[in-house]
Structures are given as C-alpha cells and as structure tokens.
Amino acid sequence: MQIPVGLMADSVGPRKIISSLVLVFSAGALLFGLSHDFWVAVAARAIMGLGASVVYVSSLKLISEWFTPNQRAGPIGVVNSAAAIGGATITVALPLLFSVIDWHLAYTGFSVLLLATAVLAFLVVRDSPEGLERSLKAPKGERARILSSMASILKNRNMWTLMLTLSFAGGTGFVYTTWIPKFLIDTRGMSLVEGGIVVSSLSLSSIPGNFLSGAVSDRIGKRKSVGLIGLCAHFLAVSVLVFLSGQFPLPLVIFTAIVVGMTFSMFWVAVYTMATEIYPASMAGAAAGTLNTFTFMSSIIYPIVTGGVIDLTGSYTLAFAVPVAGEIVGALVFALFTTETFRRR
C-alpha cells in the first residue's frame, strides 16, 4: 500500500488521505471489538492495518509541503519521536486497560478515539501553508503526471541507493526488537521482565534520538554524514550487544541497548529526509511511499530469516550475523554511492 498511498497523497492531498483512511482504521477497530469469530477478527485486523498504513507517508508529504528542504529533518524527527511515544505508551497501557475492562469494550472505545482523530484531521490539517486543497477527482492529465512521477523516481540514481541501503539495513531494527528479549533469556539467563526492560530501553531511546538527530542535521546542514555515523555506530553497538555482552551487568546491557536505539534513529531520520529532498514537494508522497516499501520488505524478511537460522542451527550468533552483515552492506552502499542532498537555500 505504500506506493499507492504516496501517489494518492501527491494527487488528492494528505489531509483527505489521512482523514479517510483513519476512518477506515476506526471501522476496523470497531469490527475487531465486536468480533466473536476468528476470521472476522483477522479481517478486522487487516482493515486496521490498511487504515494505519497511510499515516507515516502522508506525514512526510505534509512536512515536504510545510517546510523548506533544509528544515525537514527536525520535523521528521519529531514525527518519528511521536510514533515512538505512541508505541511505548500503548505497550504499557493496553495490558493495564485489559486488566480493568474487557478487550472487546477497549477496542470499541479505541474506535471512537480514532473516529475523533479522523474528524480532527479533516477539520484542522491543511495540505500546504496556502491552504490549497486538491479535488478528489483527478484533474486532466493527472494520470500522466503520476506515471511521470514514478518514472522520475525510478530513474534517479540517488533514490536507488537509498532503496538499496534500506533493503539491507532498514529492517534490521525489527530483528533486534523481535529477537533480543528471547536471546537474552536463552543465552544470558535473564528473566522475562529484564529482557523486556532491555528492549523497551532500545525502543524508548529512539524518542530523543529522532528528535535530536533531526535538529542536529538541520543545524549543521548534513544528511549523509549524520545517517552514516548513525548506521556505523548502530552496527558497533549491536555487535557489542549481541556478540560481546555475555558478562555485562544488566545496567551496562541497558546502556548498550539505549545506544542501539538512538543510533538507528539517526540513520532513519537522515535517509527519509534525503528522500524528500531529491524531488520537489509535489512528488514527496510517491518518493516516501516507494522508499517505505523497501523498508517494509526488509522488516518482514529479516526477522523470518533470523528465526529460521535459529531453528536450523540453534545459534543466536549465526542468526544475528545475518542482520549485522546486512548493515555492513547497507553502510557500504550508503557511503560509496549516495550523494548529499542538503542544499543551502
């Protein structure tokens, strides 16, 4: 859905895309809350995923319209930090909520909040500072413009290097949040609570990491350098965490996890900011959607492959060598073939 969402954001505007698809998200949550059949619940979750899929790409489109290219890393960092806060909050809030009320009722209430969010987005969000809104009916020549946008994206060498970088390195963060708790329990003898604290520290550290890296990148006028430093530092911190932390006390393991989270956010903010700077704001949605497609593919493949290696060999060392090797390849592609996109304006 990422590429179609990006094209729709460019065509009809992110305001209508966000408000209408969050409404779909709300309907899915309501159906899930009312469901008492397994397949109905599965369908409801699929609808929820469809609705949620639009938010990040549409947010990047909004940032491209509202901020000049040399001001975008900071806002992208803020959006990423907000997403991390939401993820961390819901991880704690949902179990507490389910301990007080039935989960059916909880999701029904969640659907009401989403409905309010969709209405608020429609009333408050504007596609650009001028407040110009696009018609839902594509104007004459719009299909040709869409095809031209995709052709321009696929012809751009810098964009391909970013897509390759994320193909190799973009999904590795999902491996660590998925497998590190079990890894620590199985190989370090940690409790489930201790493993959860470590991975929560990793996730929570991305909140200041996203915000600070975006602000610094805008301040110094560097994208590639910030991203490359973040990716290389992430590789080193991950290597320490998964290969060398066997004798570390818990506080030091937590500190290493914090470094892992902060450095990955540096890389993430830089790469997505670069994608918005390669093209004019009118193509930002398509560019972000295309880039996000490669991230999603990587985030699906890496955890499955890592789990497969664990099942086949019983070795976490060999399993984590897969994403670590991917980060090395991604860093080489990024360092050798990507060019800086920041331009003083």
C-alpha positions, 0 to 999 in steps of 0.5 A: 500500500505504500506506493499507492498511498504516496501517489494518492497523497501527491494527487488528492492531498494528505489531509483527505488521505489521512482523514479517510483512511483513519476512518477506515482504521476506526471501522476496523477497530470497531469490527475487531471489538465486536468480533466473536469469530476468528476470521472476522477478527483477522479481517478486522485486523487487516482493515486496521492495518490498511487504515494505519498504513497511510499515516507515516507517508502522508506525514512526510508529504505534509512536512515536504509541503510545510517546510523548506528542504533544509528544515525537514529533518527536525520535523521528521524527527519529531514525527518519528519521536511521536510514533515512538511515544505512541508505541511505548505508551500503548505497550504499557497501557493496553495490558493495564486497560485489559486488566480493568475492562474487557478487550472487546469494550477497549477496542470499541472505545479505541474506535471512537478515539480514532473516529475523533482523530479522523474528524480532527484531521479533516477539520484542522490539517491543511495540505500546504501553508496556502491552504490549497486543497486538491479535488478528489477527482483527478484533474486532466492529465493527472494520470500522466503526471503520476506515471511521470512521477514514478518514472522520475523516481525510478530513474534517479540514481540517488533514490536507488541507493537509498532503496538499496541501503534500506533493503539491507539495513532498514529492517534490521531494527525489527530483528533486534526488537523481535529477537533480543528479549528471547536471546537474552533469556536463552543465552544470558539467563535473564528473566522475562521482565529484564529482557523486556526492560532491555528492549523497551530501553532500545525502543524508548531511546529512539524518542530523543534520538529522532528528535535530536538527530533531526535538529542536529542535521538541520543545524549543521546542514548534513544528511549523509554524514549524520545517517552514516555515523548513525548506521556505523555506530548502530552496527558497533553497538549491536555487535557489542550487544549481541556478540560481546555482552555475555558478562555485562551487568544488566545496567551496562546491557541497558546502556548498550541497548539505549545506544542501539536505539538512538543510533538507528534513529539517526540513520532513519531520520537522515535517509527519509529526509534525503528522500524528500529532498531529491524531488520537489514537494509535489512528488514527496508522497510517491518518493516516501511511499516507494522508499517505505516499501523497501523498508517494509520488505526488509522488516518482514524478511529479516526477522523470518530469516533470523528465526529460521537460522535459529531453528536450523542451527540453534545459534543466536550468533549465526542468526544475528550475523545475518542482520549485522552483515546486512548493515555492513552492506547497507553502510557500504552502499550508503557511503560509496554511492549516495550523494548529499542532498542538503542544499543551502537555500 
